[in-house]
Amino acid sequence: MLRVSVPSTLGNDLLRSAARLSRWASRHASFDVPFAQARLLALLDELGPSRVSTLAAADHSSQPTITTQLRRLEASGWVTRASDPDDARATVICLTDEGIAAIETVRRARLAVLSPVLDQLDDTGLDRVRIAVEVMNELLAAAADAPIPHNTRKDG
């Protein structure tokens, strides 16, 4: 079956809306974890134990920037370094139990500001949100299997 190309505005609208909702929840939530550190904790939670270079690439940051943030996370007891099982010369960064608790605190705080908004929706609105979540999860699954185009982003 031949599919008509999805307008680029739909993709842009999707990304912009998802990002705006996430920023809104973070901006209005109350938590003690600095935002950059919370973002890195969430990234580690998503990726699992990772090398500094992997984290820097995933965050579109430099290795020195990530290293600075990791030092702060280590000082808080939220991450630890371990030998890379694939290369004993390298290390991977791992979340500690305290790091997992810290990111869960952030997530609960963000949910606390979103919940009253969701509570205002009727059953139809909640059903639409459930469908939106299902579609987002389908998109994420498809993205995980999709070839990644060459990065055209320029640093610096």
C-alpha positions in Angstrom: 0.0 0.0 0.0 1.3 3.4 -1.0 1.4 5.9 1.9 1.3 9.6 1.5 4.2 11.3 3.3 3.2 12.8 6.7 3.6 16.5 6.6 6.7 17.7 8.5 4.4 20.0 10.5 2.8 17.0 12.2 6.2 15.7 13.4 7.3 19.2 14.5 4.0 19.7 16.3 4.3 16.3 18.1 7.9 17.0 19.2 7.1 20.6 20.3 4.0 19.6 22.3 5.8 16.7 24.1 8.7 18.9 25.0 6.5 21.8 26.1 4.5 19.5 28.4 7.6 18.1 29.9 9.1 21.5 30.5 5.8 22.8 32.0 5.7 19.9 34.4 9.4 20.4 35.4 9.0 24.2 35.7 6.0 23.9 38.1 7.2 20.9 40.1 9.0 21.2 43.4 12.1 19.0 43.7 15.6 19.5 45.1 17.5 17.8 42.2 19.0 20.4 39.8 17.4 20.1 36.4 20.6 19.2 34.5 21.3 16.5 37.0 17.7 15.2 36.9 18.0 15.0 33.1 21.2 13.0 33.4 19.7 10.7 36.0 16.8 10.1 33.7 19.1 9.4 30.8 21.0 6.8 32.8 17.8 5.3 33.9 16.8 5.0 30.2 20.1 3.7 28.9 21.4 1.7 31.8 25.1 1.6 32.7 26.9 3.8 30.2 30.2 5.2 29.3 30.8 8.9 29.5 31.1 9.1 25.7 27.7 7.4 25.3 26.0 9.8 27.8 27.6 12.8 26.1 26.4 11.7 22.7 22.9 10.9 23.9 22.7 14.3 25.7 24.2 16.2 22.8 26.8 17.5 25.3 30.6 17.4 25.4 32.4 14.8 27.5 33.8 17.5 29.8 30.3 18.8 30.4 29.0 15.3 31.2 32.0 14.6 33.4 31.3 17.7 35.5 27.7 16.7 35.9 28.7 13.2 36.8 31.1 14.5 39.5 28.1 16.2 41.1 26.0 13.1 40.8 28.8 11.0 42.4 29.2 13.6 45.2 25.5 13.2 46.0 25.8 9.4 46.0 23.5 9.0 43.0 25.9 7.3 40.6 28.9 5.1 40.8 31.6 4.0 38.4 32.2 0.3 37.5 34.4 -1.6 35.1 32.9 -1.9 31.7 32.1 -5.6 31.2 33.0 -5.3 27.5 36.3 -3.6 28.1 38.1 -3.8 31.4 40.1 -0.6 30.6 36.9 1.5 30.5 34.4 2.4 33.1 30.6 2.7 33.0 28.4 5.0 35.1 25.7 3.2 37.0 22.8 4.6 39.0 22.9 3.8 42.7 19.8 3.0 44.8 19.9 6.6 46.0 20.1 7.8 42.3 17.0 5.7 41.4 15.2 7.2 44.5 16.2 10.8 43.4 14.9 10.4 39.8 11.7 8.8 41.2 11.3 11.8 43.5 11.5 14.1 40.5 9.0 12.0 38.5 6.6 12.0 41.4 6.9 15.8 41.7 6.2 16.3 38.0 3.2 14.0 38.2 1.9 15.9 41.2 1.6 19.1 39.1 0.1 17.2 36.1 -2.4 15.1 38.0 -4.8 18.1 38.8 -4.8 18.9 35.1 -5.6 15.3 34.2 -8.3 15.3 36.9 -10.1 18.1 35.0 -10.6 15.9 31.9 -13.8 14.0 31.4 -13.8 10.3 30.5 -13.5 11.1 26.8 -10.5 13.3 27.4 -8.8 10.7 29.6 -9.4 8.0 26.9 -7.8 10.4 24.3 -4.8 10.8 26.6 -4.5 7.0 27.0 -4.6 6.6 23.2 -1.9 9.4 22.9 0.3 7.5 25.3 -0.2 4.3 23.3 0.7 6.1 20.1 3.8 7.7 21.7 4.9 4.3 22.9 4.4 2.9 19.4 6.5 5.7 17.9 9.2 5.1 20.5 9.3 1.4 19.6 9.4 2.2 15.9 12.2 4.7 16.5 14.2 2.2 18.4 14.2 0.0 15.3 14.6 2.7 12.7 17.9 3.5 11.0 19.3 6.7 12.4 20.0 9.4 9.8 23.5 11.0 9.8 23.6 13.7 12.5 23.7 17.0 10.8 23.9 18.9 14.1 27.0 21.0 14.5 28.5 21.5 18.0 30.0 24.7 19.1 
